[in-house]
Each structure stands twice: as structure tokens, then as C-alpha cells.
Amino acid sequence: MSDARHGAAAPASPGGTVQSVDRALDVLEALAERGGEAGLSEIAAGTGLPYGTIHRLLRTLLARGYVRQESDRRYALGGALVRLGGVAERMVATLAQPYLTRMVELSGETANLAVLEGDFVVYVAQVPSPRRLRMFAEVGRRVLPHSTAVGKVLMADRADDEVAALVGRTGMPRRTANTVVDLPGMLEELRRVRERGYAMDLGEEELGVHCLAVGVRDGARTVAAMSISGPAGRIEALDREELAEGMRGIARDFGTALGA
């Protein structure tokens, strides 16, 4: 790949990727993993890059609007990402529809797709249950992750210290009497999620509503969560392990489609 501005080939990493692009994406991901804002030392710790390299990358990202610098000299994700993110979410939502439809057919309940944006879970797609009494999570709705099945699945892909930092920023407000509101309890819950391969919300976000969620993986990372939600009695009547196994198969197919 030639660099038109310098008339030279851009350096490539051993895997055939362009090293400078890899490193710029590492910086953006480090900011995202820290809630969208971080100091230089935090970026260095998250990427393993030298300070001089980070400074050069940040200058370019600042100039293009993908990063901004706050008054306290910390760096934050910039507005230019909003346009890209909005387009990407719409494309992913369209791609997800047939897989969410399969989940509705499997469970008889409403199926949702959610991602983690900064410290919040955002619902990006949904296919409703055909039943008269059905649950809705409005597309575009932002919720805290600790009280939702999709949020637990997304947090379970992170190390305990990252989870602690995330809930330290957001707090863990009690949504219902069933909400887990302490860090040790949440870390134990996430351990169970990793062990069994799915997460449950048993009336923790809204009383009378139960959800089951599984992760969507793109290679080694969980990039989204898919869930079914419905009245507590109907969800409890389903065979949880059998349902989760079927949902994981659908999520694997969707992850393959995303990668393709």
C-alpha cells in the first residue's frame, strides 16, 4: 500500500496489516474500554505503545475529529466516530434481522441485539414476539449493563479489573429488588455467565420480565449480545439449557456473518 503524501510504502506488521493503522485502532479501543476518556498514561498502559508513538497517533486522530482533548488534557473519543458508528449500527441491525427472527421462532419471545457503547448497553435491533403479550426494548435505548442479561454477557468478556472500573464509573443503582448492586456479587454472577455460556436477567431491570442472553463473538472477542425477553412465567417454563444451546448456535452463525 503506497502513502500518497510521502511517496513511500506504509510499514506493515508481520501479519500483513499496516502497523500505523493497527496502532491507531489500539488507541481508539483503549479509549473505548475506559468509558471513552483516558489520560496518556492510561492509553499507554492499555496499548503497550511508547509515549512518543501515542502522541503522534493522537495528533492525527485529533486533526480528523476522531479524538478530542478535554480542558484537563485527558483525551476522549471524538464526534467523527458518531457518523461511522451510526452507519455501522444500521448495517449490523439489518444483517441481524434473520438471526433474530430465528431466535423468535426458537423461543416464541421477542429477540434483541445489543452492543456496549462506552459504559452503556445500547439496543440496536429487535424482532418482536408474535404473541399479544410481548416485551419491547426500544431500539436506541441505553441502559446500564449490571441489571440486564445482555449487559452481563458483554461484561463477562472483560477482566474483573475492567468490570470494576466500569461499574465504578456508572454505579450500580437498584432497578428492582432483584438487582445485583455490589461488585463482589456481580463478579460472582459474571463467573457463572462464563461457566455456563449465557446470562439471565430475572426481573433485575424490570419486575415480571425475564431475559436470557448469549454473546456474539468476532474471533476472540464478544462484540454484541443477543437475547430473548418475555413475561417471567413464560421464560421460566422454557428449558433454559436447551434454549441457550439453540441461541448460541444462532449467535455463532451471526458472528460468522459479521466476520465475513
N, C-alpha and C positions, 0 to 999 in steps of 0.2 A: 504494500500500500504506500503510495507516494504522498509526501506532505507538500502541497502546492505552495505553501507560504515559504518553505525553506528549501524546496527542491531536493529533498533527501528522503530516503525511506524511513518511516517511523519504526523505532525499535520494537521488536516482538519478543514476547515471553516464550519460554520453551514449549508451551502448549500451542503456539501459533497465534495467540492473541496479542493485541497491541498493548504493551506494558503501560503506557501513559493512560490509556482508556481504562484498563483494569484498575489502576491506582485511583483514578478519579471516581470510579464507581465504588471503590472501597471507602473513600471519604464520604460519599453520599450515604452509603449504607451505615457507616459508623454514626453519622448524624441521626439517621432514622432510628437506629437501635437505641439511641439515647433520648428519645422523645422529640427529635427534630432540632435539638440545640445542644451544643457542646463547646467546651474550650479546646484550645490547641493541644494541651496535654492529654485530654480525653480522646481526641481524634487519633493522636499518636499511639495511645495505649490500645485503641480499638483496631488500628490498621497495621501497627508494627512498622510504619514508614518513618524515615528521618524527618525532622522538623523542616529542613530546607525543602525537601520534596513536597511536603504538605503545604508549605507557604506558596510554592509555585502553582500547585494544583488549585488552591483556593483563589489565587488571583484570577485564574481563567474562569473558574466557576462563578466568582463574584461578577466578573465582567459580563457573563452571559445570563446572569439573573438566577442561576440555579442554587446559589448560596447568597445569603446576606449577612452583614456584620452588625451586631447589636451595639448599643451605646456602651455596654460593659466589655466590648471587644470579643465576646463569645460569637460563635458562628451558628447560623440557623439555616434550615432549608428555605430556598427562595421561591418566589411566586412563579417563576418559569416552570417549575415542576407541576403546578396545578393543571396547566393546559395538557401536559403529557399524561398526567395521572387520570384526568377526566376522560380522555380519549381511550386510554388503556382499559379503564374500568368498563366503559361501554362495550369495547370489543370482547373483554372477558365475559361480561354479563350475557352477551349474545351467544358466545361459544358455550356457555354453561347451560343454556336452556334445555337441550335434550337430555343432559345428565341429571338435571334437577327433576325433569319430567319422569325419568326412570325411578328416582327416589320416591316421588309421589306414588307411582304405580306399585312400588315395593311396600310402602308403608300405609298408604291411604291418607297421609297427612301432608301439610304444607312443607315444602323444601326450600332451604335458603342457602345462599352463598355469601360468605363474609370474609373480609381481609382486615389486617391490623394496619392502621394508618397512624403513625406516631404511637401514642398511648391509647388510642381508641379503636374499638371494633366498629367497622362500617359494613352495613348490609348492602351488597352491590347487585344482587339478583334474587328472584323468588319465583317459584311456581306454586300457586295455591292448591290446597286440597279441593277435591270436587264436592266435599261434604258441606252441608248447610252451616254447621257449626265448625268454624275453622279459625286458625290463628294467622295473624298478619304481623310481620316485622317490616315496616315501611322501608322500601329501597332508599338508601341515602341516610338512614337513621344511624346515629353514632351513639354507642353505649360503652360503658367501662367494661373491661374484659372479665373481671373477677366474678361477676354474677351470671355469666352466660356460658352455655356449653361451647359455643364457637370460640369465645374468648379463652376458655381453659385449654382447648386444643391448640390454639395459637401460642399461648404462653408455655405450654408443655414442651415446645420445641426449643425453649430457651433455657440457659443455665440458671440455677437458683439465684445467683447474684444479680443477673439481669432482671429476673422476675421481681426480686426485692427492690431494685432500683425503680422499676416501672410502677409498682403499687405504692412505692414511697412518694412518687410524683403525683399520682392520681388520688391516693387514699383508697379505702375500701368501704365506702358507705353501705349501710344496711338497706337493701331494697325491700326485703321481706324478712320475716322471722327465720327463714331458711338460709339466708345469705351467709357465706363464709366471710368473716370480717377481720381475721387475724392472719398474719403472714405464715406462722407455722402450720396453721390449718390449711392454708392454700397450697403451701409446698407439699404437704402430705397428699392433698387432693390431686395435684399435678403428677406426683409419683404414681398414683393409681391410674391416672389417664395414660401415662406412658406404658404402664404394665399391661393394661387391658386393651389399649388401642382405640379408645373412644372416651368421650366426656359426656356427662349428664348435667342438666340444669333441672333440679327437682323443685320447681317453684321458687327459685332463688332470685329471679328477676321480676317475676310476676306470679302471684299466688294462683294456683289452679292450672298453670301452664307448665308442661314438661317438655324438654328438648333432649335430643341425642345428636352429638356431632362427631365427625371424623375429619382428619386432616387431608388436605390435598398437597401432595409433595411434587416438587420440581427437582429431581435429583435428590440431594441430601437434605433439602430444606422444606419445611412446611410453609407454603406460600398463601394458603387460603384454608377455610374450613367450610364444610357442607353439613347442614343439619336438617332434621325434621322436627317439627313442633306441633303440638296439639293439646287438647284437654288432658289433664293428668290421668284420668281414668282410662282413656283410650290408649295412651302411651304405655301405661303400666300393664295393660292387657296384652301387649305385644311381647314376643320372645326377644328379649333385649340382645342376647348374644347372636342369635340368627340375624336379627335386623342389622346389627353393627357389622357383621361379616358381609352382608349384601351391600351395605353402604360403602364399606371400604373398597369393595370391588369396583363400584361405580366411581368413587373418588380416584382410584388408580387409573381408570380409563380416562377420566378428565385430566389428571395430571399428565398423562401421556400426550393427550391432545394439546395441552398447553405447551409442552416441550417441543412438540412438532411444529 
